[in-house]
Amino acid sequence: MTRLYFVRHGKTEWNLEGRYQGANGDSPLLKESYEEIGQLANYLTVRGVKFAHAYISPLPRAQKTAQYLIKQLGQDIPTTTTVGMREFNLGRMEGMRFTDVEKKYPTELHAFRYAPGDYDPTKIQGESFPELIQRMQPVVLDAVKKAEPTDNLLFVSHGAALVALIQSLLGTPIKDMRKDGGLTNSSVTILDATGPKLPFKLVRWNDTDYITKKLDPTDTI
């Protein structure tokens, strides 16, 4: 079967500051992130993982993560940059600190984080869960369709978007998409697919065992 590796980008300045980056915001990776991406590369190398293709968000934080990861893997991996892998469009929340969003858009923030089934992004002019899934799922399904049955595929994207995407691939209803929590910077989540037919099978959720630093709440969304 085809094995899928979903990697959240390395930690950024805005992650550390508690700001939403979304689909249009961005900030540089922290110096420590490169060490953690390197630890992920070592984790994959030790397990003999060879990638047939990588699909990457166009946002700089994901691009830098993918470039450094592939370099550390020492593999010649064909890559595709696709807007399908970019982060949630969070509209007016982008660039704002979490604490300020909580004051200005408490209903939207609570639903986004804890009750996705109730999330209505109209007020913030953002993207809904169904809209996000509609643009992300085809990238993965098409990649699996093109792959050989025993290929490993790499996807480098973003925390909130990947939670929704991965849970949708597992057949999880939108209202339950936060049931397993969020994803940590430089984490990997692994799924198995027998062809492009859903649902896929979860192998490992939010694996960070290889990260040597002590994680804190700003590492996970």
C-alpha positions in Angstrom: 0.0 0.0 0.0 1.0 3.6 -0.4 2.3 5.3 2.7 1.7 9.0 3.2 3.8 11.3 5.4 2.3 14.6 6.4 4.8 17.1 7.9 3.9 20.3 9.6 6.4 23.1 8.8 9.0 24.1 11.4 8.3 26.6 14.1 8.2 30.3 13.1 8.5 33.6 14.8 4.7 34.1 14.6 4.2 30.6 16.1 6.3 31.7 19.0 4.5 35.0 19.4 1.1 33.3 19.3 -0.1 34.9 16.0 -2.2 33.4 13.3 -0.3 33.2 10.0 -3.0 31.6 7.8 -2.9 31.5 4.0 -1.5 34.9 3.4 0.7 35.7 6.4 4.1 34.2 7.0 7.2 34.6 9.2 10.7 33.2 9.2 11.5 29.8 10.7 13.3 29.9 14.0 16.9 28.8 14.1 15.9 25.9 16.4 13.5 24.7 13.7 16.3 23.6 11.4 17.6 21.3 14.1 14.2 19.8 14.6 13.7 19.3 10.9 17.1 17.6 10.9 15.9 15.3 13.7 12.9 14.4 11.6 15.2 13.6 8.6 17.3 11.3 10.8 14.2 9.6 12.1 13.1 8.9 8.5 16.5 7.9 7.3 17.0 5.4 10.2 13.7 3.8 9.1 14.8 3.6 5.5 12.0 5.8 4.2 12.5 6.7 0.5 10.1 9.2 -1.0 8.8 8.9 -4.6 7.4 12.5 -4.6 6.8 15.5 -2.4 3.8 17.9 -2.5 4.5 21.2 -0.8 2.5 24.4 0.1 3.7 27.5 -1.7 4.0 29.5 1.6 7.7 30.3 2.5 7.6 28.5 5.9 6.6 25.3 4.2 9.0 25.7 1.3 11.9 26.3 3.6 10.9 23.3 5.7 10.6 21.0 2.7 13.9 22.2 1.1 15.9 21.6 4.3 14.2 18.3 5.0 14.9 17.0 1.5 18.5 18.2 1.7 19.0 16.4 5.0 17.4 13.2 3.7 20.0 13.3 0.9 17.4 12.1 -1.6 16.6 13.3 -5.1 12.9 13.7 -4.6 10.6 15.2 -7.4 8.5 18.0 -5.9 5.3 19.7 -6.7 4.3 23.0 -5.2 0.6 23.3 -5.0 -1.8 25.9 -3.5 -3.9 22.9 -2.5 -1.5 22.4 0.4 -1.5 26.0 1.8 -2.8 26.9 5.2 -6.4 27.8 6.1 -7.4 31.2 4.9 -8.2 32.8 8.2 -9.2 36.2 6.8 -9.2 39.0 9.3 -7.6 36.8 12.0 -4.3 36.6 10.1 -1.5 38.4 11.7 -3.4 38.8 15.0 -2.3 37.5 18.3 -4.4 34.6 19.6 -5.3 36.7 22.7 -6.6 39.6 20.5 -8.6 37.2 18.3 -10.2 35.8 21.5 -11.4 39.2 22.4 -12.6 40.3 18.9 -13.8 37.1 17.5 -14.6 34.8 20.4 -17.3 32.8 18.7 -15.3 32.1 15.6 -12.1 31.2 17.5 -13.9 28.8 19.8 -15.6 27.0 17.0 -12.4 26.9 14.9 -10.4 25.3 17.8 -12.9 23.2 19.6 -16.2 22.8 17.6 -15.5 22.7 13.8 -19.0 21.7 13.1 -20.2 25.1 14.3 -17.4 27.1 12.6 -18.8 30.0 10.4 -16.0 32.1 8.9 -18.3 34.7 7.3 -17.5 37.4 9.9 -13.8 37.0 9.5 -14.0 36.5 5.7 -12.2 33.3 5.9 -12.4 29.7 4.5 -14.7 27.1 5.8 -13.8 23.5 6.6 -15.7 22.1 3.6 -14.0 24.6 1.3 -10.6 23.6 2.7 -11.2 19.9 2.3 -12.5 20.4 -1.2 -9.2 22.0 -2.3 -6.9 19.7 -0.3 -8.3 16.3 -0.7 -7.9 16.2 -4.5 -4.1 16.8 -4.2 -3.7 13.7 -2.0 -6.1 11.5 -3.9 -4.5 12.4 -7.3 -1.1 11.8 -5.8 -2.1 8.3 -4.6 -3.7 7.5 -7.9 -0.4 8.4 -9.7 1.8 6.5 -7.3 3.0 3.0 -7.4 1.3 0.8 -4.7 4.5 0.7 -2.5 5.5 4.3 -2.9 6.1 6.7 0.0 4.7 10.2 -0.5 5.6 13.4 1.4 3.3 16.3 2.0 4.6 19.5 3.7 1.9 21.8 4.8 0.4 23.6 7.9 -1.1 22.7 11.3 -4.7 23.7 11.0 -5.0 22.7 7.4 -3.4 19.3 7.9 -5.6 18.4 10.9 -8.7 19.0 8.8 -7.2 17.3 5.7 -5.9 14.2 7.5 -9.1 13.7 9.5 -11.2 14.0 6.3 -9.0 11.3 4.7 -9.8 9.1 7.7 -13.5 9.6 7.3 -13.9 11.8 10.4 -17.0 14.1 10.4 -16.2 17.8 10.5 -17.7 18.2 14.0 -15.1 15.7 15.4 -12.0 16.9 13.5 -10.3 18.1 16.7 -10.8 14.8 18.5 -7.1 13.8 18.3 -5.8 17.3 19.1 -3.5 19.5 17.0 -0.2 19.0 15.2 3.2 20.1 16.4 5.8 22.0 14.4 8.1 19.6 12.5 5.8 16.6 13.4 4.9 13.8 11.0 1.6 12.0 10.7 1.5 8.8 8.8 -1.4 7.2 6.8 -1.7 4.1 4.7 -3.8 4.1 1.5 -4.8 1.2 -0.7 -5.5 3.2 -3.8 -7.3 6.5 -3.8 -10.5 5.1 -2.1 -11.3 6.6 1.2 -11.1 6.2 4.1 -7.4 5.8 4.6 -5.8 4.1 7.7 -4.0 6.0 10.5 -0.6 4.6 11.3 0.8 7.4 13.5 -0.7 10.7 14.7 1.5 13.8 15.3 4.7 11.8 15.9 7.3 14.0 17.7 9.3 11.3 19.5 12.5 12.3 17.7 12.4 16.0 18.8 14.8 16.3 21.7 13.7 19.6 23.1 10.9 19.9 25.7 7.7 20.9 23.8 5.6 23.8 25.0 2.0 25.0 24.0 3.3 27.3 21.3 4.6 24.3 19.3 1.2 22.8 18.6 -2.0 24.1 16.9 
